[in-house]
Amino acid sequence: MTTAIAIPFKNVHKSPQMRVMFVALIGAIALMLQTVTADARGAPESFADLAEQVSPAVVNITTTTIVEASTDATPMVPPGSPFEDFFKDFMDRGGQGGNSAPRRSNALGSGFVISEDGYIVTNNHVIEGADEIEIEFFEGFVLPATLVGTDPKTDIAVLKVESDKPLKFVTFGDSDVARMGDWVMAMGNPLGQGFSISAGIVSQRGRALQGAYDDYIQTDAAINRGNSGGPLFNMDGEVIGVNTAILSPNGGSIGIGFSMASNVVSRVTDQLTEFGETRRGWLGVKIQTVSEDVAEAMGLEAVSGALITDVPEGPSKDAGLESGDVILSFDNKDVEDANGLVRTVGETEVGKAVRVVVFRDGKTKTLMVTLGRREEAENVAFPVAADAAPSQPEDTTLFGLTVMPLTDELREQLGVSKGTDGLAVVAVDEASEAFSKGLRSGDVIVEAGQEVIASADDLKLRAEDAREAGRKTVLLLVRRAGEPRFVALGILDD
C-alpha cells in the first residue's frame, strides 16, 4: 500500500516553528523508509565476502573402496575354438580379462570443519564402506581422515584429521530461526568440479523424507551430486544445514534440495565426537498421529498429540502409560504429532525423568517417565500374518467388514498370542470407508471404543455407545502382523 503525504513547502521559510516541524517530518519519513527496507531485505549485492570468509573451512572428500574381483568371470568362447587356449593362458597370467586383482573404486563428496583440531562433518552415505578417506582443503593441501562415528538415521558422519597447525572452522547456527525466504548459500564439490558455491533461499522448513528424525530445510540453491555433506550457510556465515538430498527426475538440480537442519546435526555431532555413537532418549511406546476422525471418536478438543497404540516392556510401561492414551505434552513441550514427539524424545537426555501429560478417559493425567536409551532397546519380532483367510466359523458384516471371532486356529494363522480376544477380518468391501482407511483381510480388531471386544455383538454395542455419546465415529484398535494402529470408522444411522 502506498501512502501520499502532503507537505506545505510554500510557507516553511517564513516560520522557525514550521522549519523545525519540517525537519522532524523528513527525519520521520527517512526512519520509516529505513525500517521498511530492513524488514524486506533485498538480495545481497554479492556473496563474495561471505564465500571468502567460510571457504577455508569447507572441504572436498575423496573416498576409496577396494572392490574384490569376481572369481567366476569366464570368457564366452565355444569349446574347441582356436581362441580357447589363448584366453586360458591370458587368464592364468592374471590378464585384465580374468578380473584376478581387486580394483579401487573412488567417490566424491563434501564436508566442513567444525573445530580447529580437525573434526569434520559430512554425510554418512559419502563415506559409508570406504577403506580410505582423503580431505582436500581450500588452500590446496590434502590430509588423510579417520572415521569417528556415524548416524545412519540422520545420514551424518564425523571424521578427524591431524594437522600441524590449527584449522579454520565454521560454527552451527540456529536452524529454528531460519524463515522461508531467507537467503542461503551452499558450498561443496558438485559433480567433482571442485570448490563451488550456489545461492538461493529457504523454500520451506520441517520437511521429512523417510527418517524418524528428519527435519530438512528445503532450498532452491543449486545442489548436485558431490554436494552431499557440504554446508548450507546463512548470511552470518553460520551452518544451518547439511546438504543431503535432491528431488530430481534427471539426477541434476531442479531447485528442490534438502539440507538436514543444524539443530539436529549439532546434537548428533556432539554425541559422535564425545562417544563415537549416538545416545538417544527412548520412551518405549508405539504411536500414531491423531487424525481428525480419531480426535472426534475420542472426544479430543484439538486434532493434535500422539496416540499410543502399544506399550511393550520398557520405560513407559513402568511409568503406567497405556494403549489408547494420547500424549499431549512431553517434558513441558506441546506434542503436535507423532513425528514431532519422536524427534523430541530422541533429543532428550538418556536417563532423564520427564513429565508426560496424556489424555485418558476424557481427562488429562500426568505421569513421570525415566527415559531409556533407544540404541539399547530390544527390537521385538512379530510373526507375519498368513495371507489365506480362514475357512470356517460363522461371520458377520459390519462397517463393510466381514469379521469372525478369534479361535485358536485363527490366532495361530494370524500370529496373535494365545488368550487374545478380538475379531478377525475375513473380507473388506472395497467400496467401504474401512477399505479406504487401509483395513484388509487378515487384520485383527482387538478393541472398539477403547474397550476389549470378543464378538460382533461387542462391536455393535461399542458403536451404539459412541452414537449415544453424540459421536460420529467409533475408534477401533487394529493389529496386523502384531503391529497395532487406531482407525476411526463412521457410524451409520439406522
VENSULSUL-V519155 format. One record per residue. N is the residue number from 1. PHI is phi in radians with two decimals (999 if undefined). Layout:
# VENSULSUL-V519155
n=N phi=PHI
n=N phi=PHI
This chain:
# VENSULSUL-V519155
n=1 phi=999
n=2 phi=-1.85
n=3 phi=-1.94
n=4 phi=-1.59
n=5 phi=-2.11
n=6 phi=-1.65
n=7 phi=-1.99
n=8 phi=-1.36
n=9 phi=-1.15
n=10 phi=-1.01
n=11 phi=-1.96
n=12 phi=-1.08
n=13 phi=-1.28
n=14 phi=-1.51
n=15 phi=-2.36
n=16 phi=-1.03
n=17 phi=-1.11
n=18 phi=-1.12
n=19 phi=-1.13
n=20 phi=-1.09
n=21 phi=-1.09
n=22 phi=-1.11
n=23 phi=-1.09
n=24 phi=-1.11
n=25 phi=-1.14
n=26 phi=-1.08
n=27 phi=-1.10
n=28 phi=-1.13
n=29 phi=-1.12
n=30 phi=-1.09
n=31 phi=-1.14
n=32 phi=-1.10
n=33 phi=-1.14
n=34 phi=-1.13
n=35 phi=-1.13
n=36 phi=-1.06
n=37 phi=-1.13
n=38 phi=-1.17
n=39 phi=-1.22
n=40 phi=-1.98
n=41 phi=-1.18
n=42 phi=-1.44
n=43 phi=-1.14
n=44 phi=-1.03
n=45 phi=-1.11
n=46 phi=-2.77
n=47 phi=-1.74
n=48 phi=-1.08
n=49 phi=-1.10
n=50 phi=-1.13
n=51 phi=-1.07
n=52 phi=-1.14
n=53 phi=-1.20
n=54 phi=-1.74
n=55 phi=-0.94
n=56 phi=-1.06
n=57 phi=-1.67
n=58 phi=-1.65
n=59 phi=-2.24
n=60 phi=-1.71
n=61 phi=-2.09
n=62 phi=-2.06
n=63 phi=-1.98
n=64 phi=-2.17
n=65 phi=-2.14
n=66 phi=-1.51
n=67 phi=-1.75
n=68 phi=-1.15
n=69 phi=-1.33
n=70 phi=-1.31
n=71 phi=-1.74
n=72 phi=-1.95
n=73 phi=-1.32
n=74 phi=-2.22
n=75 phi=-1.11
n=76 phi=-1.46
n=77 phi=-2.11
n=78 phi=-1.05
n=79 phi=-0.97
n=80 phi=1.48
n=81 phi=-1.20
n=82 phi=-1.11
n=83 phi=-1.53
n=84 phi=-1.08
n=85 phi=-1.16
n=86 phi=-1.08
n=87 phi=-1.19
n=88 phi=-1.12
n=89 phi=-1.12
n=90 phi=-1.08
n=91 phi=-1.27
n=92 phi=-1.10
n=93 phi=-1.43
n=94 phi=1.36
n=95 phi=-1.15
n=96 phi=-1.04
n=97 phi=-1.19
n=98 phi=-1.56
n=99 phi=0.92
n=100 phi=-1.37
n=101 phi=-1.93
n=102 phi=-1.07
n=103 phi=-2.10
n=104 phi=-1.77
n=105 phi=-1.99
n=106 phi=-1.91
n=107 phi=-2.47
n=108 phi=-2.13
n=109 phi=-2.81
n=110 phi=-2.32
n=111 phi=-2.97
n=112 phi=-2.69
n=113 phi=-1.48
n=114 phi=-2.03
n=115 phi=-2.72
n=116 phi=-1.21
n=117 phi=-1.61
n=118 phi=1.78
n=119 phi=-1.42
n=120 phi=-2.27
n=121 phi=-1.85
n=122 phi=-2.67
n=123 phi=-1.50
n=124 phi=-1.07
n=125 phi=-1.21
n=126 phi=-1.25
n=127 phi=-1.96
n=128 phi=-1.05
n=129 phi=1.37
n=130 phi=-1.30
n=131 phi=-1.60
n=132 phi=-2.41
n=133 phi=-2.30
n=134 phi=-2.08
n=135 phi=-1.97
n=136 phi=-1.80
n=137 phi=-1.66
n=138 phi=-1.02
n=139 phi=-1.28
n=140 phi=1.95
n=141 phi=-1.54
n=142 phi=-2.19
n=143 phi=-2.31
n=144 phi=-1.30
n=145 phi=-2.17
n=146 phi=-1.97
n=147 phi=-1.50
n=148 phi=-1.56
n=149 phi=-3.10
n=150 phi=-2.34
n=151 phi=-2.37
n=152 phi=-1.02
n=153 phi=-1.12
n=154 phi=-1.95
n=155 phi=1.03
n=156 phi=-2.07
n=157 phi=-2.38
n=158 phi=-2.08
n=159 phi=-1.98
n=160 phi=-2.44
n=161 phi=-2.08
n=162 phi=-1.88
n=163 phi=-2.26
n=164 phi=-1.27
n=165 phi=-2.26
n=166 phi=-1.04
n=167 phi=-1.65
n=168 phi=-1.33
n=169 phi=-2.43
n=170 phi=-2.10
n=171 phi=-2.01
n=172 phi=-1.42
n=173 phi=-1.75
n=174 phi=-1.56
n=175 phi=-1.19
n=176 phi=-1.21
n=177 phi=-1.63
n=178 phi=-1.15
n=179 phi=-2.03
n=180 phi=-1.00
n=181 phi=1.77
n=182 phi=-1.16
n=183 phi=-1.31
n=184 phi=-2.44
n=185 phi=-2.32
n=186 phi=-1.77
n=187 phi=-2.45
n=188 phi=3.01
n=189 phi=-2.20
n=190 phi=-1.18
n=191 phi=0.97
n=192 phi=1.23
n=193 phi=-1.49
n=194 phi=1.60
n=195 phi=-0.99
n=196 phi=-2.67
n=197 phi=-2.13
n=198 phi=-2.52
n=199 phi=-2.26
n=200 phi=-3.00
n=201 phi=-2.21
n=202 phi=-1.30
n=203 phi=-1.47
n=204 phi=-2.89
n=205 phi=-2.08
n=206 phi=1.15
n=207 phi=-1.31
n=208 phi=-2.13
n=209 phi=-1.78
n=210 phi=-2.64
n=211 phi=-1.67
n=212 phi=-1.18
n=213 phi=-1.90
n=214 phi=-1.13
n=215 phi=-2.65
n=216 phi=-1.67
n=217 phi=-1.61
n=218 phi=-1.58
n=219 phi=-2.45
n=220 phi=-1.72
n=221 phi=-1.06
n=222 phi=-1.09
n=223 phi=-2.19
n=224 phi=-2.25
n=225 phi=-1.03
n=226 phi=1.80
n=227 phi=-1.33
n=228 phi=-0.96
n=229 phi=1.60
n=230 phi=-1.40
n=231 phi=-1.53
n=232 phi=-1.95
n=233 phi=-1.73
n=234 phi=-1.52
n=235 phi=-1.35
n=236 phi=-1.69
n=237 phi=1.36
n=238 phi=-1.74
n=239 phi=-1.40
n=240 phi=-1.95
n=241 phi=-2.91
n=242 phi=-1.99
n=243 phi=-1.12
n=244 phi=-2.20
n=245 phi=-2.60
n=246 phi=-2.30
n=247 phi=-1.86
n=248 phi=-2.74
n=249 phi=-1.41
n=250 phi=-2.17
n=251 phi=1.55
n=252 phi=-1.93
n=253 phi=-1.23
n=254 phi=-2.15
n=255 phi=1.57
n=256 phi=-2.22
n=257 phi=-2.08
n=258 phi=-2.26
n=259 phi=-2.13
n=260 phi=-1.13
n=261 phi=-1.05
n=262 phi=-1.10
n=263 phi=-1.21
n=264 phi=-1.41
n=265 phi=-1.11
n=266 phi=-1.09
n=267 phi=-1.16
n=268 phi=-1.13
n=269 phi=-1.14
n=270 phi=-1.05
n=271 phi=-1.25
n=272 phi=-1.12
n=273 phi=-1.16
n=274 phi=-1.41
n=275 phi=-1.97
n=276 phi=1.40
n=277 phi=-2.77
n=278 phi=-1.56
n=279 phi=-2.38
n=280 phi=-1.69
n=281 phi=-1.17
n=282 phi=-2.36
n=283 phi=-1.52
n=284 phi=1.45
n=285 phi=-2.38
n=286 phi=-1.78
n=287 phi=-2.38
n=288 phi=-2.50
n=289 phi=-1.27
n=290 phi=-1.33
n=291 phi=-1.60
n=292 phi=-1.09
n=293 phi=-1.27
n=294 phi=-1.16
n=295 phi=-1.04
n=296 phi=-1.16
n=297 phi=-1.17
n=298 phi=-1.67
n=299 phi=1.37
n=300 phi=-1.38
n=301 phi=-1.34
n=302 phi=-2.15
n=303 phi=-1.54
n=304 phi=-2.77
n=305 phi=1.87
n=306 phi=-2.13
n=307 phi=-1.53
n=308 phi=-1.37
n=309 phi=-1.74
n=310 phi=-2.79
n=311 phi=-2.25
n=312 phi=-1.28
n=313 phi=-1.03
n=314 phi=2.80
n=315 phi=-1.01
n=316 phi=-1.23
n=317 phi=-1.15
n=318 phi=-1.09
n=319 phi=-1.52
n=320 phi=1.71
n=321 phi=-1.23
n=322 phi=-2.30
n=323 phi=-1.06
n=324 phi=1.74
n=325 phi=-1.18
n=326 phi=-1.93
n=327 phi=-1.38
n=328 phi=-1.69
n=329 phi=-2.55
n=330 phi=-2.30
n=331 phi=0.94
n=332 phi=1.18
n=333 phi=-2.07
n=334 phi=-1.12
n=335 phi=-1.79
n=336 phi=-1.47
n=337 phi=-2.73
n=338 phi=-1.14
n=339 phi=-1.07
n=340 phi=-1.11
n=341 phi=-1.16
n=342 phi=-1.03
n=343 phi=-1.13
n=344 phi=-1.12
n=345 phi=-1.10
n=346 phi=-1.09
n=347 phi=-1.50
n=348 phi=-1.58
n=349 phi=-1.08
n=350 phi=-1.11
n=351 phi=1.57
n=352 phi=-1.35
n=353 phi=-1.55
n=354 phi=-2.07
n=355 phi=-1.57
n=356 phi=-2.09
n=357 phi=-1.80
n=358 phi=-2.14
n=359 phi=-1.74
n=360 phi=-2.52
n=361 phi=0.95
n=362 phi=1.46
n=363 phi=-2.53
n=364 phi=-1.58
n=365 phi=-2.51
n=366 phi=-1.90
n=367 phi=-2.26
n=368 phi=-1.84
n=369 phi=-2.11
n=370 phi=-1.64
n=371 phi=-1.23
n=372 phi=-1.59
n=373 phi=-1.89
n=374 phi=-1.06
n=375 phi=-1.12
n=376 phi=-1.68
n=377 phi=-1.17
n=378 phi=-1.41
n=379 phi=-1.52
n=380 phi=-1.58
n=381 phi=-1.54
n=382 phi=-1.75
n=383 phi=-1.16
n=384 phi=-1.54
n=385 phi=-1.21
n=386 phi=-1.25
n=387 phi=-1.32
n=388 phi=-1.33
n=389 phi=-1.37
n=390 phi=-1.10
n=391 phi=-1.85
n=392 phi=-1.59
n=393 phi=-0.92
n=394 phi=-1.21
n=395 phi=-2.19
n=396 phi=-2.36
n=397 phi=-1.92
n=398 phi=-2.46
n=399 phi=0.98
n=400 phi=1.40
n=401 phi=-1.89
n=402 phi=-1.66
n=403 phi=-2.23
n=404 phi=-2.58
n=405 phi=-1.07
n=406 phi=-1.23
n=407 phi=-2.04
n=408 phi=-1.04
n=409 phi=-1.15
n=410 phi=-1.14
n=411 phi=-1.03
n=412 phi=-1.15
n=413 phi=-1.18
n=414 phi=-1.69
n=415 phi=1.24
n=416 phi=-1.75
n=417 phi=-1.14
n=418 phi=-1.08
n=419 phi=1.55
n=420 phi=-1.33
n=421 phi=-1.67
n=422 phi=2.73
n=423 phi=-2.10
n=424 phi=-1.49
n=425 phi=-1.49
n=426 phi=-1.57
n=427 phi=-2.66
n=428 phi=-2.32
n=429 phi=-1.18
n=430 phi=-1.15
n=431 phi=-1.61
n=432 phi=-1.55
n=433 phi=-1.11
n=434 phi=-1.02
n=435 phi=-1.16
n=436 phi=-1.13
n=437 phi=-1.65
n=438 phi=1.69
n=439 phi=-1.27
n=440 phi=-2.47
n=441 phi=-1.01
n=442 phi=1.78
n=443 phi=-1.22
n=444 phi=-2.20
n=445 phi=-1.60
n=446 phi=-1.86
n=447 phi=-2.47
n=448 phi=-2.45
n=449 phi=1.07
n=450 phi=1.07
n=451 phi=-2.29
n=452 phi=-1.13
n=453 phi=-2.15
n=454 phi=-2.25
n=455 phi=-2.59
n=456 phi=-1.13
n=457 phi=-1.10
n=458 phi=-1.07
n=459 phi=-1.12
n=460 phi=-1.07
n=461 phi=-1.13
n=462 phi=-1.14
n=463 phi=-1.16
n=464 phi=-1.16
n=465 phi=-1.04
n=466 phi=-1.13
n=467 phi=-1.13
n=468 phi=-1.17
n=469 phi=-1.42
n=470 phi=1.48
n=471 phi=-1.65
n=472 phi=-1.68
n=473 phi=-2.36
n=474 phi=-2.09
n=475 phi=-1.63
n=476 phi=-1.93
n=477 phi=-1.78
n=478 phi=-2.05
n=479 phi=-2.01
n=480 phi=-2.33
n=481 phi=0.93
n=482 phi=1.54
n=483 phi=-1.52
n=484 phi=-1.64
n=485 phi=-2.77
n=486 phi=-1.67
n=487 phi=-2.34
n=488 phi=-1.78
n=489 phi=-2.01
n=490 phi=-1.17
n=491 phi=-1.70
n=492 phi=-1.42
n=493 phi=-1.25
n=494 phi=-1.19
